[in-house]
Amino acid sequence: MAKKKRKPKKPAQPGVDPNEKRRERLEAKRAAKAEVLAARRKKERRERLIRRVVLVGLLGLAVWFLVLRNVTPKEINGHRINDFSTAGANQHVTGTVSYQDSPPVSGQHATGTSPCGVHGQPIPNELMVHNLEHGAVGLLHAPDLDLEEVRRLEAIVADYEHSVFSMPYQGAMDSPITVAAWGHTMELAEVEPDSIEQFLDEFRRGGDAPEASIDPPCEHQEPEPYEPAEEGAEEGAEDQTSDEVELPASPSPTE
């Protein structure tokens, strides 16, 4: 069988190195491949960074939701937040209850609730505690608090559409004003709107109240501004309950 004749190679043009052309093509291919690889690595690094940022964000959100969200502040503007037992959730009774704390902020309570808003007369303890269980916050004042201070408390209540109430409290209080939520109180010597509003931001429809999300919320009644009793009028009872139903002693405020 006859062998095919090979075509003679074209003679290289004078001054042109064929190996140089080959090297240039190879170098161009390597450069293009390196560029594609670099772009891929850059994209992968960017995606890893995004995943890490999202993961850290989700982790931070989980920590806030599970831990920090439920951490009660220890004080507001230098005023200590007193923590009490939160026992008694959903424990309804008829009649009256003997509370160990004054004013009470947890424990057994009435089956019904009282409207929120401005009250000129005390709300029975059993109704007040049920309001607190629903996430309401009470601004309680001593009956002899200066009337101008009482009006400032009532003005704060008027700024909200639901879940805040003010009233005179005839039982024992360690300060002229007690801001009360389910399981917590803050004591004030005088009205401090900023401190009260911070307390409301923390505990109104929130905090530890077991039925804070219940609907509808505690709606405000038509305001009934407080009017102090005339001199010589019979003073209110030291406590706001009678014919009590005894409860196990609840602990004093925790440190």
Backbone bond lengths (Angstrom), bond angles and torsions (degrees), N, CA, C in turn:
res aa  C-N    CA-C-N  psi(-1)  N-CA   C-N-CA  omega(-1)  CA-C   N-CA-C  phi
1 M - - - 1.454 - - 1.518 108.40 -
2 A 1.252 114.26 132.44 1.455 118.46 -174.99 1.520 110.68 -75.55
3 K 1.286 116.86 137.47 1.468 121.77 177.49 1.511 109.87 -77.06
4 K 1.397 111.68 141.13 1.444 115.81 175.98 1.511 110.09 -70.45
5 K 1.231 112.10 140.54 1.456 116.74 177.98 1.525 109.61 -80.47
6 R 1.294 115.21 131.61 1.464 120.06 176.53 1.522 109.59 -77.26
7 K 1.334 110.16 140.65 1.448 114.43 177.46 1.518 109.25 -72.73
8 P 1.212 114.87 135.39 1.476 116.64 179.88 1.519 110.44 -66.37
9 K 1.351 116.45 137.51 1.460 121.42 178.26 1.507 109.76 -65.43
10 K 1.312 110.98 140.29 1.442 114.70 176.73 1.511 108.90 -68.73
11 P 1.216 113.95 136.90 1.471 116.29 178.76 1.517 110.50 -65.59
12 A 1.319 115.90 137.60 1.467 120.32 179.56 1.509 109.89 -62.09
13 Q 1.308 110.96 142.51 1.447 114.98 178.82 1.520 109.28 -67.02
14 P 1.227 113.83 146.76 1.476 116.73 -178.88 1.521 110.75 -60.43
15 G 1.325 117.64 131.42 1.464 123.46 177.20 1.513 114.45 84.21
16 V 1.360 120.26 1.08 1.472 123.56 179.57 1.509 109.36 -113.25
17 D 1.350 116.82 125.14 1.467 122.55 179.23 1.524 108.24 -96.96
18 P 1.326 119.93 111.89 1.481 121.52 -179.21 1.520 112.32 -60.79
19 N 1.298 120.04 -32.72 1.476 122.50 178.33 1.528 110.94 -65.85
20 E 1.304 116.68 -32.68 1.455 120.46 178.60 1.521 110.99 -64.84
21 K 1.363 115.77 -41.89 1.458 119.93 177.48 1.523 111.29 -60.88
22 R 1.346 115.84 -41.55 1.456 120.99 179.81 1.520 110.87 -63.68
23 R 1.325 116.19 -42.62 1.467 120.82 179.38 1.531 110.91 -63.43
24 E 1.323 115.72 -38.38 1.466 118.91 179.37 1.526 111.25 -64.33
25 R 1.348 115.64 -42.00 1.458 118.73 178.44 1.521 111.33 -63.84
26 L 1.333 116.37 -44.02 1.463 120.48 178.31 1.525 111.36 -62.18
27 E 1.315 115.62 -41.08 1.467 119.92 -179.67 1.526 110.61 -65.25
28 A 1.346 116.17 -39.08 1.466 120.25 178.30 1.519 110.62 -64.15
29 K 1.353 117.18 -41.41 1.456 120.80 178.34 1.520 111.07 -63.85
30 R 1.363 115.40 -43.58 1.469 118.82 179.52 1.533 110.82 -63.28
31 A 1.328 116.02 -40.55 1.464 119.50 -179.99 1.525 110.99 -64.15
32 A 1.364 115.98 -42.68 1.468 119.70 179.43 1.533 110.79 -64.08
33 K 1.348 115.86 -41.43 1.464 120.33 179.27 1.522 110.73 -64.82
34 A 1.352 116.11 -42.26 1.466 120.58 179.51 1.530 110.53 -63.62
35 E 1.321 116.75 -37.97 1.468 121.24 179.32 1.521 110.56 -65.36
36 V 1.352 116.24 -43.81 1.470 119.75 177.39 1.515 110.82 -62.55
37 L 1.342 116.47 -42.81 1.458 121.28 -179.59 1.531 111.13 -64.54
38 A 1.348 116.22 -41.26 1.459 120.22 179.28 1.520 110.85 -64.32
39 A 1.334 116.49 -40.86 1.467 120.58 178.79 1.522 110.68 -64.38
40 R 1.346 116.27 -39.57 1.465 120.45 179.62 1.528 110.52 -64.76
41 R 1.358 115.16 -43.92 1.467 118.97 179.79 1.533 111.07 -64.29
42 K 1.333 116.27 -39.42 1.459 120.29 179.10 1.520 110.69 -62.58
43 K 1.326 115.87 -41.84 1.458 120.98 178.61 1.526 110.76 -63.94
44 E 1.356 115.39 -42.62 1.462 119.19 179.84 1.515 111.13 -64.52
45 R 1.360 117.37 -40.00 1.459 120.23 177.87 1.523 110.97 -63.61
46 R 1.335 116.34 -42.16 1.450 120.45 178.92 1.529 111.20 -62.85
47 E 1.336 116.81 -41.31 1.465 120.10 179.50 1.518 111.01 -66.96
48 R 1.352 117.17 -38.49 1.470 120.07 177.41 1.524 110.41 -63.63
49 L 1.352 115.61 -41.42 1.461 119.55 -179.93 1.525 110.67 -63.54
50 I 1.323 116.33 -43.13 1.466 120.22 179.12 1.529 110.41 -62.16
51 R 1.348 115.70 -42.79 1.477 118.80 179.48 1.517 110.87 -62.17
52 R 1.356 116.54 -40.45 1.460 119.63 179.99 1.516 111.39 -65.68
53 V 1.340 116.66 -42.57 1.466 120.16 179.87 1.527 109.76 -62.38
54 V 1.336 116.36 -44.75 1.471 120.30 179.64 1.525 109.98 -63.37
55 L 1.346 116.61 -42.13 1.462 120.41 -179.26 1.519 111.04 -63.61
56 V 1.351 116.58 -44.45 1.469 120.18 178.80 1.522 110.03 -63.01
57 G 1.348 116.55 -40.82 1.458 119.81 178.41 1.515 112.37 -62.57
58 L 1.335 116.12 -44.39 1.463 120.02 179.17 1.519 111.16 -65.14
59 L 1.341 115.52 -38.68 1.460 119.52 178.76 1.523 110.23 -64.66
60 G 1.343 116.20 -44.33 1.458 119.57 178.11 1.514 112.11 -61.73
61 L 1.338 116.25 -40.17 1.463 120.51 178.48 1.521 110.89 -64.81
62 A 1.348 116.01 -39.69 1.464 119.81 179.44 1.531 110.62 -65.49
63 V 1.343 116.52 -41.64 1.464 120.12 178.95 1.526 109.84 -62.67
64 W 1.349 116.03 -43.89 1.461 119.06 179.50 1.520 110.55 -62.75
65 F 1.334 116.45 -44.63 1.462 120.11 -175.38 1.521 111.29 -66.35
66 L 1.343 116.09 -41.77 1.459 119.61 -173.60 1.519 113.13 -86.51
67 V 1.338 116.86 -27.67 1.466 119.10 -172.58 1.529 111.62 -120.22
68 L 1.328 115.29 -67.56 1.459 119.36 -170.48 1.523 112.31 -64.28
69 R 1.338 117.85 -34.54 1.451 120.59 -178.33 1.527 111.47 -60.20
70 N 1.332 116.42 -29.72 1.455 120.90 -176.10 1.523 113.30 -100.13
71 V 1.337 117.12 8.44 1.453 120.37 179.11 1.521 108.78 -84.70
72 T 1.298 116.88 119.11 1.451 121.96 179.62 1.519 109.52 -79.85
73 P 1.330 118.15 131.97 1.469 118.90 177.74 1.521 110.40 -61.86
74 K 1.324 116.41 144.88 1.464 120.50 -179.50 1.521 111.70 -80.92
75 E 1.337 116.56 -24.51 1.452 119.23 178.62 1.525 109.58 -157.26
76 I 1.310 114.75 161.65 1.458 121.83 175.10 1.523 107.09 -131.74
77 N 1.315 115.94 117.21 1.474 121.19 -179.28 1.529 112.04 50.91
78 G 1.322 115.72 39.24 1.463 120.37 178.43 1.513 114.80 86.14
79 H 1.316 118.58 -3.67 1.463 122.11 178.74 1.523 109.45 -96.13
80 R 1.305 116.04 122.70 1.458 120.97 -177.10 1.526 111.60 -66.00
81 I 1.335 115.75 140.12 1.459 121.52 171.64 1.526 106.89 -92.85
82 N 1.325 116.65 113.47 1.460 121.64 179.76 1.526 109.67 -82.95
83 D 1.334 116.07 129.86 1.466 121.60 -178.45 1.530 109.40 -106.01
84 F 1.311 115.54 132.32 1.458 121.82 -179.69 1.529 110.12 -121.93
85 S 1.312 115.45 168.72 1.455 120.81 173.73 1.525 109.55 -57.09
86 T 1.324 116.45 142.39 1.468 120.78 176.48 1.532 110.77 -107.53
87 A 1.333 116.03 22.57 1.462 119.97 177.42 1.528 109.79 -68.26
88 G 1.311 115.30 156.22 1.456 120.39 175.41 1.507 114.74 102.49
89 A 1.331 117.52 4.31 1.462 119.76 179.62 1.527 110.09 -61.42
90 N 1.305 115.79 134.48 1.476 123.01 177.43 1.526 113.44 61.88
91 Q 1.323 116.96 19.42 1.464 120.11 178.03 1.529 108.69 -101.98
92 H 1.321 116.38 99.94 1.460 122.21 -174.87 1.525 110.74 -99.56
93 V 1.320 114.91 140.64 1.461 120.56 179.51 1.526 108.55 -135.35
94 T 1.319 115.16 159.23 1.464 120.44 170.18 1.522 107.13 -101.14
95 G 1.302 116.72 154.14 1.448 118.75 -176.84 1.508 111.16 83.89
96 T 1.308 116.06 -155.90 1.456 120.90 -174.40 1.519 111.30 -111.47
97 V 1.338 114.87 164.88 1.464 122.06 -175.28 1.519 109.22 -126.11
98 S 1.319 116.43 140.74 1.463 121.60 174.78 1.522 108.46 -91.83
99 Y 1.310 116.52 103.65 1.464 121.47 -179.11 1.525 110.06 -89.70
100 Q 1.300 115.40 143.35 1.452 120.51 -179.68 1.528 112.63 -84.60
101 D 1.329 116.89 -20.62 1.458 121.08 -179.53 1.517 110.01 -111.42
102 S 1.319 116.10 150.61 1.459 120.82 179.96 1.532 109.32 -135.68
103 P 1.329 117.04 117.31 1.455 127.48 -3.58 1.525 111.24 -75.29
104 P 1.332 118.18 152.99 1.468 120.00 179.86 1.529 110.91 -77.54
105 V 1.327 115.71 144.13 1.472 119.86 179.51 1.527 111.59 -130.34
106 S 1.317 116.77 15.52 1.467 121.72 175.64 1.522 107.14 -168.91
107 G 1.324 116.03 179.91 1.452 120.45 177.95 1.516 112.38 106.98
108 Q 1.309 115.25 -177.98 1.461 120.63 177.26 1.532 109.45 -60.13
109 H 1.320 116.30 155.07 1.461 119.70 -174.15 1.526 110.18 -157.68
110 A 1.333 114.94 174.45 1.464 120.90 -177.37 1.522 110.93 -68.87
111 T 1.312 115.09 158.94 1.466 119.28 177.76 1.523 111.39 -70.75
112 G 1.331 117.20 -28.45 1.458 120.98 -179.93 1.519 111.84 -99.20
113 T 1.323 115.66 178.50 1.461 122.12 177.10 1.520 108.57 -126.64
114 S 1.325 115.32 173.55 1.455 121.51 175.42 1.520 108.71 -111.61
115 P 1.336 119.25 150.91 1.456 119.39 173.35 1.527 110.25 -60.32
116 C 1.312 116.32 152.27 1.461 120.22 173.33 1.526 108.67 -89.58
117 G 1.318 116.80 -174.69 1.453 121.54 -177.97 1.519 111.13 107.36
118 V 1.318 115.61 -163.12 1.467 122.42 -176.98 1.528 109.60 -85.88
119 H 1.349 116.41 122.76 1.465 122.46 179.36 1.526 109.53 -116.64
120 G 1.310 115.23 133.73 1.456 119.76 176.15 1.504 112.96 -90.96
121 Q 1.334 116.85 -12.81 1.460 122.64 179.10 1.522 109.31 -123.79
122 P 1.339 117.07 154.80 1.474 119.21 179.98 1.522 111.74 -62.76
123 I 1.318 115.65 145.49 1.457 122.47 170.15 1.522 106.90 -91.48
124 P 1.319 120.19 132.94 1.472 120.25 177.25 1.532 111.18 -52.79
125 N 1.309 114.73 143.21 1.468 120.09 -177.92 1.527 112.50 -51.29
126 E 1.331 115.86 -42.86 1.458 119.99 -174.64 1.530 112.00 -63.68
127 L 1.333 116.72 -35.79 1.466 120.52 176.52 1.525 110.99 -75.60
128 M 1.334 116.15 -39.98 1.457 120.14 -179.82 1.523 111.20 -60.85
129 V 1.325 116.86 -44.31 1.461 120.21 -179.40 1.525 110.54 -62.81
130 H 1.334 116.95 -37.97 1.469 119.35 177.66 1.534 110.24 -65.27
131 N 1.332 117.77 -38.22 1.467 120.45 174.76 1.531 110.90 -58.57
132 L 1.327 115.50 -44.25 1.469 119.41 -179.90 1.525 110.89 -63.46
133 E 1.334 116.69 -38.26 1.456 120.18 178.81 1.530 110.72 -61.08
134 H 1.332 117.12 -29.42 1.469 121.83 179.45 1.529 112.34 -85.06
135 G 1.339 117.05 6.60 1.462 119.77 176.77 1.505 114.80 93.63
136 A 1.333 118.12 8.90 1.464 120.35 176.71 1.534 109.46 -79.11
137 V 1.317 115.89 157.33 1.469 122.59 176.51 1.519 107.96 -121.88
138 G 1.339 115.43 132.57 1.456 120.61 -178.59 1.516 112.20 -105.14
139 L 1.329 116.35 136.07 1.467 122.42 173.28 1.521 106.28 -105.47
140 L 1.319 116.42 96.50 1.459 122.65 -173.62 1.525 109.54 -97.57
141 H 1.307 115.97 135.45 1.466 118.88 -179.41 1.514 110.33 -131.18
142 A 1.317 115.46 151.66 1.458 120.42 176.08 1.523 108.91 -66.47
143 P 1.334 118.11 145.13 1.468 120.16 -179.16 1.528 113.24 -58.98
144 D 1.344 117.04 -26.02 1.467 119.31 -178.50 1.523 112.83 -96.16
145 L 1.332 117.93 12.10 1.460 119.81 176.38 1.524 108.91 -62.38
146 D 1.330 116.34 141.60 1.461 121.10 179.01 1.528 110.20 -50.25
147 L 1.331 116.29 133.15 1.462 120.84 -173.62 1.532 111.63 -60.72
148 E 1.316 117.38 -33.40 1.460 119.68 177.67 1.526 110.99 -63.04
149 E 1.332 116.68 -38.88 1.462 120.55 176.96 1.536 110.76 -66.69
150 V 1.343 116.41 -39.33 1.461 119.79 177.54 1.519 110.21 -60.01
151 R 1.333 116.73 -42.73 1.465 119.77 -179.72 1.535 110.93 -64.44
152 R 1.299 117.79 -32.59 1.471 120.05 177.18 1.535 110.40 -67.11
153 L 1.333 116.30 -39.45 1.465 119.29 175.43 1.526 110.65 -62.53
154 E 1.327 115.98 -45.12 1.460 120.11 -178.46 1.523 111.49 -64.59
155 A 1.345 116.85 -32.52 1.466 120.25 177.50 1.525 110.91 -66.52
156 I 1.336 116.76 -35.83 1.475 119.96 177.07 1.527 109.66 -64.08
157 V 1.331 117.01 -44.70 1.461 121.08 178.96 1.524 110.06 -58.70
158 A 1.326 116.86 -40.39 1.465 121.45 -177.25 1.524 112.79 -65.07
159 D 1.331 117.25 -18.63 1.467 120.48 179.23 1.532 112.53 -76.20
160 Y 1.326 116.93 -9.24 1.462 121.18 -177.28 1.529 109.71 -115.51
161 E 1.321 115.22 151.04 1.459 120.51 -178.59 1.520 112.57 -90.55
162 H 1.327 117.69 -20.48 1.454 119.78 -178.55 1.529 110.35 -161.48
163 S 1.312 115.89 163.70 1.478 124.10 168.18 1.522 114.91 69.06
164 V 1.327 118.24 24.18 1.473 122.39 171.09 1.528 107.08 -137.96
165 F 1.324 116.79 140.30 1.469 119.13 176.86 1.523 109.64 -144.80
166 S 1.314 114.76 150.79 1.467 121.31 173.67 1.513 108.05 -122.21
167 M 1.338 115.44 151.26 1.467 119.30 178.95 1.525 108.97 -169.75
168 P 1.341 116.72 156.57 1.461 119.29 171.00 1.525 108.77 -74.80
169 Y 1.321 115.86 141.64 1.464 119.05 177.65 1.514 108.19 -115.69
170 Q 1.322 116.77 123.17 1.459 121.33 -174.43 1.527 113.35 -91.94
171 G 1.321 116.76 -8.48 1.457 118.86 177.36 1.525 111.46 -81.94
172 A 1.306 116.07 -174.33 1.456 120.97 -178.49 1.529 110.45 -74.44
173 M 1.327 115.91 135.61 1.465 122.26 173.22 1.528 107.66 -137.71
174 D 1.327 116.16 145.26 1.461 120.82 -179.53 1.519 112.92 -83.20
175 S 1.327 117.10 -3.53 1.457 120.92 179.51 1.528 108.05 -148.93
176 P 1.325 117.74 161.07 1.473 119.10 -179.50 1.524 113.64 -63.60
177 I 1.348 116.63 -25.18 1.464 121.07 -178.13 1.526 108.13 -132.51
178 T 1.317 116.52 132.35 1.457 122.03 173.32 1.525 108.52 -125.62
179 V 1.316 115.91 123.78 1.464 121.15 174.98 1.523 105.73 -95.97
180 A 1.328 117.22 121.08 1.465 121.23 -169.45 1.520 112.14 -121.66
181 A 1.327 115.28 135.03 1.462 123.47 170.57 1.519 106.78 -131.62
182 W 1.329 117.26 172.38 1.463 120.36 179.21 1.532 109.40 -60.51
183 G 1.337 116.10 113.40 1.455 121.39 176.45 1.514 115.51 82.70
184 H 1.342 118.81 2.56 1.468 120.11 -175.76 1.526 110.77 -146.21
185 T 1.337 115.60 148.51 1.463 121.05 171.88 1.522 109.59 -139.70
186 M 1.321 114.93 158.56 1.462 122.58 170.64 1.519 107.04 -134.54
187 E 1.330 117.12 129.72 1.457 121.46 -175.71 1.525 109.91 -103.05
188 L 1.335 115.36 135.97 1.462 121.61 -179.04 1.520 110.35 -130.73
189 A 1.329 116.25 143.96 1.462 120.89 175.35 1.519 110.73 -84.82
190 E 1.323 116.93 -24.14 1.460 122.16 178.79 1.520 108.27 -151.28
191 V 1.309 116.45 168.22 1.461 120.72 -177.81 1.525 109.73 -70.14
192 E 1.324 115.57 125.17 1.457 122.48 174.82 1.524 107.57 -125.33
193 P 1.323 118.12 94.45 1.472 120.63 -174.62 1.522 113.80 -53.63
194 D 1.333 117.93 -41.26 1.469 119.28 -177.29 1.526 111.18 -64.87
195 S 1.331 117.08 -43.76 1.469 120.33 179.42 1.523 110.95 -65.06
196 I 1.320 116.49 -41.58 1.467 119.94 179.91 1.523 110.51 -65.23
197 E 1.317 116.80 -42.35 1.467 119.65 -179.06 1.530 111.03 -66.18
198 Q 1.339 117.31 -36.50 1.468 119.38 176.41 1.530 110.20 -64.61
199 F 1.323 117.00 -40.42 1.466 120.87 176.97 1.531 109.56 -61.64
200 L 1.326 116.64 -44.00 1.466 120.50 178.48 1.524 111.41 -62.20
201 D 1.331 116.98 -41.37 1.467 120.08 178.53 1.522 111.14 -60.72
202 E 1.315 116.73 -34.03 1.465 121.26 -176.73 1.531 112.04 -81.13
203 F 1.330 117.69 -40.89 1.462 119.90 -168.01 1.526 115.26 -113.78
204 R 1.311 118.82 -20.49 1.475 119.51 -179.69 1.517 109.46 -66.40
205 R 1.319 116.41 120.29 1.471 123.44 -176.88 1.530 111.06 56.46
206 G 1.323 116.21 34.54 1.461 120.13 -179.53 1.509 110.40 -160.30
207 G 1.340 116.12 -142.73 1.456 120.50 -179.88 1.515 111.71 60.92
208 D 1.335 116.13 -137.61 1.469 121.50 -179.15 1.518 113.41 -96.40
209 A 1.324 118.15 2.11 1.458 120.39 -176.72 1.523 110.59 -59.47
210 P 1.336 118.04 118.22 1.472 120.36 -173.50 1.519 114.58 -68.50
211 E 1.337 117.46 -20.30 1.462 120.08 179.97 1.530 110.59 -121.74
212 A 1.343 115.72 36.83 1.467 120.31 -176.84 1.523 112.40 -64.47
213 S 1.330 116.32 -27.69 1.460 119.10 -176.19 1.527 113.15 -93.05
214 I 1.317 116.38 5.85 1.454 118.85 -176.95 1.531 110.18 -65.81
215 D 1.312 116.94 142.54 1.463 122.56 178.49 1.522 110.02 -119.43
216 P 1.338 117.74 145.45 1.464 125.27 -4.23 1.526 110.36 -75.48
217 P 1.342 117.92 158.37 1.461 120.12 177.59 1.521 111.29 -70.07
218 C 1.303 116.26 174.12 1.470 121.59 -177.63 1.537 109.07 -69.29
219 E 1.321 115.69 102.30 1.469 120.54 -175.74 1.527 111.26 -77.17
220 H 1.340 114.47 151.75 1.457 119.61 -177.70 1.528 111.22 -83.77
221 Q 1.305 114.93 137.06 1.452 121.36 175.14 1.526 109.84 -81.55
222 E 1.305 116.50 173.47 1.465 120.78 171.19 1.536 107.39 -62.53
223 P 1.334 117.79 129.94 1.476 119.32 -173.92 1.530 112.74 -56.93
224 E 1.329 115.12 137.71 1.465 122.24 173.68 1.526 107.59 -124.63
225 P 1.324 117.58 81.89 1.474 120.35 -175.32 1.523 112.34 -54.83
226 Y 1.306 114.14 145.91 1.463 120.33 -179.69 1.523 110.35 -72.14
227 E 1.328 115.63 136.86 1.457 122.24 173.75 1.514 107.57 -126.44
228 P 1.325 117.06 120.49 1.472 118.84 -178.45 1.517 111.40 -63.42
229 A 1.333 115.24 150.57 1.469 120.58 -179.73 1.517 109.63 -68.51
230 E 1.316 115.61 147.69 1.452 119.92 177.65 1.517 110.14 -68.67
231 E 1.318 115.70 153.99 1.461 120.42 179.36 1.520 109.23 -59.16
232 G 1.312 114.81 136.89 1.454 119.92 179.42 1.508 113.21 91.89
233 A 1.350 116.12 -12.19 1.466 118.36 178.57 1.512 108.89 -70.89
234 E 1.297 115.12 153.00 1.467 120.37 -178.05 1.512 109.50 -65.14
235 E 1.340 117.33 128.50 1.449 122.04 179.89 1.519 110.42 -70.70
236 G 1.309 115.21 152.42 1.460 120.55 178.52 1.506 111.19 -68.98
237 A 1.280 114.96 161.16 1.462 120.39 179.33 1.508 109.95 -63.92
238 E 1.325 115.39 153.47 1.466 119.93 179.31 1.511 110.92 -64.00
239 D 1.325 117.67 -33.83 1.461 121.50 178.60 1.513 108.24 -118.79
240 Q 1.329 116.95 164.25 1.445 120.77 -177.65 1.526 111.14 -107.87
241 T 1.318 118.54 21.63 1.453 121.23 178.63 1.520 110.10 -135.33
242 S 1.317 116.00 160.40 1.462 122.63 174.23 1.514 107.87 -152.52
243 D 1.346 116.12 166.59 1.469 120.18 -177.73 1.532 110.21 49.03
244 E 1.315 115.57 53.23 1.450 120.60 -167.81 1.523 114.23 -71.28
245 V 1.323 114.61 153.66 1.453 122.94 169.48 1.516 106.22 -101.20
246 E 1.330 117.56 116.75 1.454 120.46 -174.15 1.533 111.21 -69.19
247 L 1.339 115.79 142.31 1.463 123.29 177.12 1.513 109.10 -121.65
248 P 1.334 117.50 157.29 1.457 118.42 170.91 1.519 108.98 -61.77
249 A 1.319 115.70 147.23 1.467 119.33 -178.46 1.506 110.28 -61.37
250 S 1.340 116.29 134.46 1.469 120.56 175.73 1.514 108.25 -97.49
251 P 1.318 117.21 149.67 1.464 120.10 -175.33 1.505 112.26 -66.62
252 S 1.318 115.07 156.13 1.453 120.69 174.14 1.518 108.74 -70.86
253 P 1.361 117.53 170.33 1.461 118.97 179.05 1.509 111.70 -52.32
254 T 1.329 116.29 137.42 1.451 120.85 -179.27 1.515 110.18 -81.51
255 E 1.316 115.26 156.48 1.465 119.50 178.88 1.500 110.58 -72.51
